[in-house]
Amino acid sequence: MRYISTRGEAPALGFEDVLLTGLATDGGLYVPESLPHFSLEEIRSWRGISYAELAYKIMYPFVEGVIPADDFRKMLEETYSVFSHQAVAPLVQLDTNEWVMELFRGPTLAFKDFALQLLGRLLDYVLAKRKQHVVIMGATSGDTGSAAIEGCRRCEHVDIFILHPHQRVSEVQRRQMTTVQGDNIHNIAVKGNFDDCQRMVKESFGNQSFLGGKTQLAAVNSINWARIMAQIVYYFQASLALGGPDRSMAFSVPTGNFGDIFAGYLAKKMGLPISQLVIATNRNDILHRFMSGNKYEQHQLEHTLSPSMDIMVSSNFERLLFDLHGRDGVAVRTLLENAAKGPVSIEEYRWKHARKLFDSDAVDDQTTCDTIREVYERNEYLLDPHTAIGVRAARNCRRDSAVPMITLGTAHPAKFPDAIAESGLSVKPDLPAHMADLFERDERYTVLDNSVSDVQNFIASHWKNA
Ligand SMILES: *Cc1c(COP(=O)(O)O)cnc(C)c1O
C-alpha cells in the first residue's frame, strides 16, 4: 500500500515512513492511494469473531508487506487485551433502535486509546527493525497526552515528552499523565498556557538541532494516518453486532479534528452499509457552519464543557476535501492557503456532495447539560459531555427510525465531573475500579519556565541515550 499527500507534491511513501512522519513535506496529510473493499459476503463472515481478529481483517491490507501477518495479529491481540471490557467496544441501548458505543474502556477512559495503544506498539516494532530511536514531543490540554503516554509506556525505542500548561489541566487529566511510571516517560508542566506549549512543539519540529543529530522527533497527533486506520474497526464491530451488513447503520460522532468521523466515512467506502453519518460539534462549530452554508471560516476559540472538541480549525477535514476535489492536490493546497487568510467556499456541486455524505449539528453547553440530565433520568445512564453532544445531534438529525442510530461514546463521564455537576444531577461519576486509587498514586513531572530553550535543554539531557 502506498500513501499520497493531500497537497499533491510530497513523494508517495510506504506504511513505515507514513507512521514515522507527521505532516508531508508539502504541508499535506497522507492518505492511502487506494482503499481495500470488502464484499457483504466477506463482512458477514466476520460475525462473532473477536475485536482483535476483526481489527486484523480490516487493517492488514494497510500494513501488508511491511508487517508479517502473524506479528500483526499478535500486536493487535496485545493492544486490545488492555481494554477492561471483553467486547472492547460494548454497545449500550438508550431507546428503541438507539445506542451508545462505549469507546472508553481503555487505560485512559477515552476513545483515543484505540489508536494510541496500537500506535505505540507499531512504532516500537518498526523502530526495532530499523535500529532507530525517536523522541515523541507533544502538547496537550487533556486527553491526547495521557493516551499517548499510556500507549508508549512499554516502548523501548521511544522517549515521550508531553508538555501541559502548569495548573491549567484538570486534576484527573494531570494525574492520568503524571502517575504513569517509566524511564521513557517525561511530563513537563510549562508555566504558560496551552498555546505556549503548542508553539514550543512546533518550533522544535521546525528545528531539531537541539537533539544534536542523535535522535529525531516523531508526532502522535491526530493527523497520523495510523490513528485513523485504527478507528475504522469499531464501525464494523458495531454494525456486525446489530445485524449488519444486512441492515445499514447510522452513526453520530462527537467531532473536533474530524479524525473519528473520517474513519467512519472510510468504513463506508470500504463496503460497510452506512446510511447516515452525523457530525456533532460543540459551539466551536466550523464544520457545522460549513455543512449548512458552504462557508469555511475560523472563529475565535470558545471554551466549552466538552474541551476535547474545542478547536478552531479541523485538521483532518483536509482529507475529506481531497476526496471532494477528485483527489486534486493543487486544488486542496490553493483552497487551504486561501482559508488561512479568510472565509472560503467550494464549488456548489462539491458541497452538495458533502451534504449527501454527512449531516451535522452544533450543540451548546446548556443543551449538553439538558441531554446528560434527560438521559440519566430516563435510563440511569451517565453520558460524558462529548457523548451527550453526539446523542443530541443524533436525535436532531435522525432520518429513518428503522435504522439503528449509534452514537460514539468518546469518554467516560468520570473524566468530566464538572459537566455532570452543571447538569444539576447529584450523582457523582465514579472512576472505574482499576483507576479508583488514581488520587493516591505518586506523581512525577517537572515544572519549567515558559521558555523554549529550557524545554529543549531538558529534552536533550533526559532522553534515553542522552
Ligand atoms: C479527541 C476527542 C474528540 C474529538 O475527536 P476527533 O477525532 O478529533 O474529531 C471527542 N471526544 C473526546 C472525548 C475526545 O477525546
The ligand as a MOL file (V3000), in Angstrom:
LIG
                    3D

  0  0  0     0  0            999 V3000
M  V30 BEGIN CTAB
M  V30 COUNTS 15 15 0 0 0
M  V30 BEGIN ATOM
M  V30 1 C -10.4240 13.7850 20.8070 0
M  V30 2 C -11.8200 13.6910 21.2930 0
M  V30 3 C -12.9220 14.0020 20.4750 0
M  V30 4 C -12.7650 14.5150 19.0500 0
M  V30 5 O -12.2470 13.5560 18.1880 0
M  V30 6 P -11.7110 13.9440 16.7150 0
M  V30 7 O -11.2040 12.6840 16.1530 0
M  V30 8 O -10.6350 14.9650 16.9300 0
M  V30 9 O -12.8560 14.5150 15.9680 0
M  V30 10 C -14.1940 13.8320 21.0000 0
M  V30 11 N -14.3890 13.4230 22.2720 0
M  V30 12 C -13.3610 13.1300 23.0930 0
M  V30 13 C -13.6440 12.6890 24.4880 0
M  V30 14 C -12.0400 13.2520 22.6430 0
M  V30 15 O -11.0250 12.9610 23.4820 0
M  V30 END ATOM
M  V30 BEGIN BOND
M  V30 1 1 1 2
M  V30 2 1 2 3
M  V30 3 2 2 14
M  V30 4 1 3 4
M  V30 5 2 3 10
M  V30 6 1 4 5
M  V30 7 1 5 6
M  V30 8 2 6 7
M  V30 9 1 6 8
M  V30 10 1 6 9
M  V30 11 1 10 11
M  V30 12 2 11 12
M  V30 13 1 12 13
M  V30 14 1 12 14
M  V30 15 1 14 15
M  V30 END BOND
M  V30 END CTAB
M  END
